[in-house]
Amino acid sequence: MTSRTVALDRALHDYLFNIGVVEHPVQRELREFTAGHRQAKMQIAPEQGQFMGWLARLIGARRYLEIGVFTGYSALTVALAMPDDGEVVACDVSEAFTAIARQYWEKAGVADRIQLALQPAQATLRQLLADGRAGSFDLAFIDADKPSYRDYYEACLQLVRPGGVIAIDNIFLSGRVVEPKPEDPPGVRLMHEFNAGLKHDARIHMCVLPVGDGLTLCTRR
């Protein structure tokens, strides 16, 4: 037994991957392709993808909202975990990144489940609320520009159903959130303050998982 989370060196991380990650062939192909991308660090870890697919199945997710798509691995993972009539609304602003995503979604046979909104996410979130979609999503994932996290979170709180889950990525920022420095980008201090506030938000139940770059899970009360 141990009183704190075990640090993962390369050997233990490889072991975790070998015993704990099961991927669809197209997931693996996309992950390996993205590993060679100049922005590869934006990709979620495969063990995080495994967790998100498991979570989607656990809660019976049929409606999934994603903020920040990149090359599409997380959207693909959750789409594969949902039933055939599942719906993914995926928000991003990059035509180049999401063009890659579209190819792999099509190849995996889930493109018809994924509605890609290519515009600033806040505009899409406002439109969803205006269209009467409040309380209609089972699961939301925030993995985009850090200064906007609070706004994304507030919108997701309206859009997920009671008991629905909001997953928030990169809450560690590679450790920089512990003691933000004056020279850090503004997003570091904003994330530090955002993280601290979630613990006291009476609208949710929350927990933090040390997976990837830190993942906070919030269940709407």
C-alpha positions as a LaTeX table, in Angstrom:
\begin{tabular}{lrrr}
\hline
Residue & $x$ (\AA) & $y$ (\AA) & $z$ (\AA) \\
\hline
Met1 & 0.00 & 0.00 & 0.00 \\
Thr2 & 1.04 & 3.62 & $-0.44$ \\
Ser3 & $-0.23$ & 6.90 & 0.95 \\
Arg4 & 0.38 & 8.85 & $-2.25$ \\
Thr5 & 0.14 & 8.34 & $-5.99$ \\
Val6 & 3.11 & 6.47 & $-7.43$ \\
Ala7 & 5.19 & 8.47 & $-9.92$ \\
Leu8 & 5.36 & 6.86 & $-13.36$ \\
Asp9 & 8.79 & 6.41 & $-14.85$ \\
Arg10 & 9.08 & 5.22 & $-18.45$ \\
Ala11 & 9.06 & 1.53 & $-17.57$ \\
Leu12 & 5.97 & 1.80 & $-15.35$ \\
His13 & 4.18 & 3.98 & $-17.89$ \\
Asp14 & 4.89 & 1.42 & $-20.62$ \\
Tyr15 & 3.56 & $-1.29$ & $-18.32$ \\
Leu16 & 0.41 & 0.75 & $-17.69$ \\
Phe17 & $-0.09$ & 1.12 & $-21.42$ \\
Asn18 & 0.50 & $-2.57$ & $-22.08$ \\
Ile19 & $-2.00$ & $-3.82$ & $-19.49$ \\
Gly20 & $-4.53$ & $-0.99$ & $-19.52$ \\
Val21 & $-5.09$ & 0.41 & $-23.01$ \\
Val22 & $-7.28$ & $-1.29$ & $-25.61$ \\
Glu23 & $-7.61$ & 0.68 & $-28.84$ \\
His24 & $-9.67$ & 0.37 & $-31.99$ \\
Pro25 & $-7.23$ & 0.01 & $-34.93$ \\
Val26 & $-8.16$ & 3.50 & $-36.16$ \\
Gln27 & $-7.57$ & 4.99 & $-32.70$ \\
Arg28 & $-4.08$ & 3.50 & $-32.69$ \\
Glu29 & $-3.42$ & 4.71 & $-36.23$ \\
Leu30 & $-4.53$ & 8.24 & $-35.39$ \\
Arg31 & $-2.51$ & 8.31 & $-32.15$ \\
Glu32 & 0.63 & 7.15 & $-33.94$ \\
Phe33 & 0.10 & 9.66 & $-36.75$ \\
Thr34 & $-0.38$ & 12.50 & $-34.28$ \\
Ala35 & 2.79 & 11.55 & $-32.40$ \\
Gly36 & 4.73 & 12.89 & $-35.38$ \\
His37 & 2.77 & 16.15 & $-35.53$ \\
Arg38 & 4.54 & 19.41 & $-34.62$ \\
Gln39 & 1.89 & 19.99 & $-31.93$ \\
Ala40 & 1.86 & 16.39 & $-30.68$ \\
Lys41 & 1.90 & 17.55 & $-27.05$ \\
Met42 & $-1.73$ & 18.66 & $-27.51$ \\
Gln43 & $-2.82$ & 15.03 & $-27.82$ \\
Ile44 & $-4.34$ & 13.35 & $-24.77$ \\
Ala45 & $-2.52$ & 10.32 & $-23.38$ \\
Pro46 & $-3.87$ & 6.94 & $-24.55$ \\
Glu47 & $-4.58$ & 5.89 & $-20.95$ \\
Gln48 & $-6.69$ & 9.03 & $-20.60$ \\
Gly49 & $-8.54$ & 8.08 & $-23.76$ \\
Gln50 & $-9.12$ & 4.62 & $-22.30$ \\
Phe51 & $-10.57$ & 6.21 & $-19.18$ \\
Met52 & $-12.85$ & 8.54 & $-21.15$ \\
Gly53 & $-14.25$ & 5.71 & $-23.23$ \\
Trp54 & $-14.84$ & 3.68 & $-20.06$ \\
Leu55 & $-16.53$ & 6.68 & $-18.42$ \\
Ala56 & $-18.81$ & 7.24 & $-21.41$ \\
Arg57 & $-19.93$ & 3.61 & $-21.23$ \\
Leu58 & $-20.30$ & 3.73 & $-17.45$ \\
Ile59 & $-22.73$ & 6.65 & $-17.50$ \\
Gly60 & $-24.48$ & 5.49 & $-20.67$ \\
Ala61 & $-23.51$ & 8.66 & $-22.54$ \\
Arg62 & $-25.53$ & 9.39 & $-25.66$ \\
Arg63 & $-24.77$ & 13.10 & $-26.01$ \\
Tyr64 & $-21.15$ & 14.29 & $-25.77$ \\
Leu65 & $-19.83$ & 17.86 & $-25.98$ \\
Glu66 & $-16.14$ & 18.44 & $-26.70$ \\
Ile67 & $-14.33$ & 21.77 & $-26.54$ \\
Gly68 & $-10.97$ & 21.44 & $-28.27$ \\
Val69 & $-10.65$ & 18.71 & $-30.91$ \\
Phe70 & $-7.08$ & 18.87 & $-32.29$ \\
Thr71 & $-6.67$ & 15.79 & $-34.54$ \\
Gly72 & $-9.74$ & 14.09 & $-33.13$ \\
Tyr73 & $-8.52$ & 11.27 & $-30.86$ \\
Ser74 & $-10.75$ & 12.08 & $-27.87$ \\
Ala75 & $-13.84$ & 12.65 & $-30.02$ \\
Leu76 & $-13.16$ & 9.38 & $-31.83$ \\
Thr77 & $-12.70$ & 7.54 & $-28.55$ \\
Val78 & $-15.98$ & 8.70 & $-27.05$ \\
Ala79 & $-17.90$ & 8.27 & $-30.32$ \\
Leu80 & $-16.76$ & 4.64 & $-30.45$ \\
Ala81 & $-17.95$ & 4.15 & $-26.86$ \\
Met82 & $-21.46$ & 5.46 & $-27.55$ \\
Pro83 & $-24.39$ & 3.70 & $-29.22$ \\
Asp84 & $-25.01$ & 4.07 & $-32.93$ \\
Asp85 & $-27.48$ & 6.91 & $-32.34$ \\
Gly86 & $-25.04$ & 8.81 & $-30.12$ \\
Glu87 & $-24.28$ & 12.47 & $-30.80$ \\
Val88 & $-20.97$ & 14.29 & $-30.53$ \\
Val89 & $-20.77$ & 18.08 & $-30.80$ \\
Ala90 & $-17.08$ & 18.91 & $-31.30$ \\
Cys91 & $-15.87$ & 22.53 & $-31.08$ \\
Asp92 & $-12.65$ & 23.80 & $-32.63$ \\
Val93 & $-11.33$ & 26.69 & $-34.71$ \\
Ser94 & $-8.64$ & 24.91 & $-36.74$ \\
Glu95 & $-9.52$ & 23.74 & $-40.22$ \\
Ala96 & $-6.09$ & 22.11 & $-40.57$ \\
Phe97 & $-6.21$ & 20.05 & $-37.38$ \\
Thr98 & $-9.80$ & 18.95 & $-37.77$ \\
Ala99 & $-9.28$ & 17.97 & $-41.42$ \\
Ile100 & $-7.10$ & 15.20 & $-40.02$ \\
Ala101 & $-9.79$ & 14.31 & $-37.49$ \\
Arg102 & $-12.46$ & 14.02 & $-40.16$ \\
Gln103 & $-10.42$ & 11.49 & $-42.11$ \\
Tyr104 & $-10.06$ & 9.18 & $-39.13$ \\
Trp105 & $-13.66$ & 9.60 & $-37.95$ \\
Glu106 & $-14.76$ & 8.53 & $-41.43$ \\
Lys107 & $-12.35$ & 5.62 & $-41.47$ \\
Ala108 & $-13.68$ & 4.39 & $-38.09$ \\
Gly109 & $-17.29$ & 4.67 & $-39.27$ \\
Val110 & $-18.38$ & 7.28 & $-36.70$ \\
Ala111 & $-18.35$ & 10.47 & $-38.79$ \\
Asp112 & $-22.15$ & 10.51 & $-38.90$ \\
Arg113 & $-22.24$ & 10.80 & $-35.09$ \\
Ile114 & $-19.94$ & 13.83 & $-34.94$ \\
Gln115 & $-21.06$ & 17.37 & $-35.62$ \\
Leu116 & $-17.97$ & 19.58 & $-36.00$ \\
Ala117 & $-18.49$ & 23.26 & $-35.18$ \\
Leu118 & $-15.65$ & 25.26 & $-36.73$ \\
Gln119 & $-15.89$ & 28.57 & $-34.92$ \\
Pro120 & $-14.94$ & 29.95 & $-31.49$ \\
Ala121 & $-16.35$ & 27.52 & $-28.95$ \\
Gln122 & $-18.12$ & 30.20 & $-26.95$ \\
Ala123 & $-20.23$ & 31.02 & $-30.00$ \\
Thr124 & $-21.19$ & 27.36 & $-30.37$ \\
Leu125 & $-22.02$ & 27.06 & $-26.67$ \\
Arg126 & $-24.22$ & 30.14 & $-26.81$ \\
Gln127 & $-26.00$ & 28.74 & $-29.86$ \\
Leu128 & $-26.61$ & 25.40 & $-28.16$ \\
Leu129 & $-28.19$ & 27.19 & $-25.21$ \\
Ala130 & $-30.28$ & 29.36 & $-27.53$ \\
Asp131 & $-31.45$ & 26.21 & $-29.31$ \\
Gly132 & $-32.82$ & 24.81 & $-26.07$ \\
Arg133 & $-30.03$ & 22.26 & $-25.47$ \\
Ala134 & $-29.61$ & 23.07 & $-21.76$ \\
Gly135 & $-29.41$ & 19.89 & $-19.71$ \\
Ser136 & $-29.20$ & 17.67 & $-22.80$ \\
Phe137 & $-25.58$ & 16.44 & $-22.69$ \\
Asp138 & $-24.37$ & 13.51 & $-20.62$ \\
Leu139 & $-20.65$ & 14.24 & $-20.85$ \\
Ala140 & $-18.54$ & 17.30 & $-21.69$ \\
Phe141 & $-14.78$ & 17.57 & $-22.15$ \\
Ile142 & $-12.89$ & 20.86 & $-21.91$ \\
Asp143 & $-9.45$ & 20.80 & $-23.56$ \\
Ala144 & $-8.90$ & 24.13 & $-25.27$ \\
Asp145 & $-7.47$ & 27.61 & $-24.59$ \\
Lys146 & $-6.82$ & 27.87 & $-20.87$ \\
Pro147 & $-7.85$ & 31.54 & $-20.27$ \\
Ser148 & $-11.39$ & 30.60 & $-21.40$ \\
Tyr149 & $-11.77$ & 27.57 & $-19.14$ \\
Arg150 & $-14.04$ & 29.33 & $-16.64$ \\
Asp151 & $-16.40$ & 30.48 & $-19.40$ \\
Tyr152 & $-16.44$ & 27.01 & $-20.95$ \\
Tyr153 & $-17.11$ & 25.46 & $-17.55$ \\
Glu154 & $-20.02$ & 27.78 & $-16.80$ \\
Ala155 & $-21.61$ & 27.00 & $-20.17$ \\
Cys156 & $-21.09$ & 23.27 & $-19.71$ \\
Leu157 & $-22.76$ & 23.43 & $-16.31$ \\
Gln158 & $-25.88$ & 24.59 & $-18.12$ \\
Leu159 & $-25.56$ & 22.14 & $-21.00$ \\
Val160 & $-24.97$ & 18.89 & $-19.10$ \\
Arg161 & $-27.85$ & 17.16 & $-17.36$ \\
Pro162 & $-28.04$ & 16.76 & $-13.57$ \\
Gly163 & $-25.71$ & 13.87 & $-12.83$ \\
Gly164 & $-23.82$ & 14.54 & $-16.06$ \\
Val165 & $-20.04$ & 14.79 & $-16.07$ \\
Ile166 & $-17.70$ & 17.62 & $-17.07$ \\
Ala167 & $-14.10$ & 16.50 & $-17.60$ \\
Ile168 & $-11.48$ & 19.27 & $-17.53$ \\
Asp169 & $-8.04$ & 18.57 & $-19.00$ \\
Asn170 & $-4.54$ & 19.98 & $-18.37$ \\
Ile171 & $-5.29$ & 21.22 & $-14.88$ \\
Phe172 & $-1.64$ & 20.69 & $-13.83$ \\
Leu173 & $-0.04$ & 22.58 & $-16.75$ \\
Ser174 & 3.07 & 20.43 & $-16.28$ \\
Gly175 & 3.28 & 21.54 & $-12.65$ \\
Arg176 & 3.31 & 25.30 & $-13.30$ \\
Val177 & $-0.03$ & 25.80 & $-11.52$ \\
Val178 & 1.48 & 24.98 & $-8.12$ \\
Glu179 & 3.26 & 28.34 & $-7.78$ \\
Pro180 & 2.58 & 30.61 & $-10.77$ \\
Lys181 & 5.44 & 32.97 & $-11.55$ \\
Pro182 & 5.12 & 36.58 & $-12.77$ \\
Glu183 & 6.70 & 35.63 & $-16.08$ \\
Asp184 & 4.23 & 32.80 & $-16.74$ \\
Pro185 & 1.51 & 33.27 & $-19.37$ \\
Pro186 & $-1.76$ & 34.65 & $-17.87$ \\
Gly187 & $-3.41$ & 31.25 & $-18.35$ \\
Val188 & $-1.24$ & 29.72 & $-15.62$ \\
Arg189 & $-2.54$ & 31.97 & $-12.86$ \\
Leu190 & $-6.07$ & 31.76 & $-14.21$ \\
Met191 & $-5.87$ & 27.96 & $-14.10$ \\
His192 & $-4.46$ & 28.11 & $-10.55$ \\
Glu193 & $-7.45$ & 30.21 & $-9.47$ \\
Phe194 & $-9.93$ & 28.12 & $-11.44$ \\
Asn195 & $-8.68$ & 24.89 & $-9.86$ \\
Ala196 & $-8.92$ & 26.35 & $-6.37$ \\
Gly197 & $-12.48$ & 27.53 & $-6.94$ \\
Leu198 & $-13.86$ & 24.19 & $-8.13$ \\
Lys199 & $-13.26$ & 22.61 & $-4.73$ \\
His200 & $-15.80$ & 25.00 & $-3.20$ \\
Asp201 & $-18.39$ & 25.05 & $-6.01$ \\
Ala202 & $-21.62$ & 23.86 & $-4.39$ \\
Arg203 & $-23.13$ & 23.08 & $-7.81$ \\
Ile204 & $-20.91$ & 20.04 & $-8.36$ \\
His205 & $-19.23$ & 17.00 & $-6.86$ \\
Met206 & $-15.64$ & 16.81 & $-8.07$ \\
Cys207 & $-12.44$ & 14.79 & $-8.00$ \\
Val208 & $-9.00$ & 15.22 & $-9.53$ \\
Leu209 & $-7.18$ & 12.36 & $-11.28$ \\
Pro210 & $-3.39$ & 12.46 & $-11.83$ \\
Val211 & $-3.74$ & 11.12 & $-15.36$ \\
Gly212 & $-2.07$ & 12.80 & $-18.32$ \\
Asp213 & $-1.54$ & 16.47 & $-17.39$ \\
Gly214 & $-4.21$ & 16.28 & $-14.68$ \\
Leu215 & $-7.93$ & 15.67 & $-15.19$ \\
Thr216 & $-10.71$ & 17.10 & $-13.05$ \\
Leu217 & $-14.11$ & 15.39 & $-13.13$ \\
Cys218 & $-17.20$ & 17.32 & $-12.07$ \\
Thr219 & $-20.66$ & 15.83 & $-11.67$ \\
Arg220 & $-23.47$ & 18.34 & $-11.84$ \\
Arg221 & $-25.66$ & 18.10 & $-8.74$ \\
\hline
\end{tabular}
